[in-house]
Amino acid sequence: MAEFPDLLINPNPNAPTLDASGNQVRGVNIFETTAERDALNITVRIPGALAVIKGSDELYQYTASTVDDTAWQDASNWLGIGAAGGSGVQNLNNLDGNITLVGAGGITITDDGSSTITVTGGGGGVTDIDGETGSITLTAGEGIELDVVTGTGEIQISSTGGSTEGIDLSFVVRDTAYASDFDHEGTVFNFGLTGALTFGVYRYDGTTWSAASNAA
């Protein structure tokens, strides 16, 4: 087989430098910008092509079956595979492992309202939800467990229309008395069988316990 120990250059800009039929060598292209990719001569285009955009360190795969100008220049036909910079990764599908962030990174999930985000985990699921400005909806008999450590934090439970009708609230029984600052805040209800109080619902006003009633 003949060897050619030098660069293979084709002076015709409208024809591929190397076109190995069946191997799709011409399907790997490098551009400075997406505009250069869109302007690639149709004779060098091929379905399934890979395009490297050097200006933004991005790699794209062409997903359409035709290479006419309308299809080739349609951004929706280019699937972003990854990036070292620029706009980042666009799609991560069928992952069978973990996503690990090194350093002070973070993952932001933006839902456009037309899809559902499901988070599950055999080891405990989600541990923190911070900065939530909307609502979290639970369906199919799910529940919320709230664990508040001693401090000044507050929990507010509400529902659409201002009513909790049809919603079950479960309280953890507390056997020990409130004894320290910030042990509670606002109106506190006590459910229990131990201590000086008989079984029932009592309201603590900051000084004494009294039987809860409909009175303010």
Order of alpha helices (4+ residues) and beta strands (2+ residues): beta-alpha-beta-beta-alpha-beta-beta-beta-beta
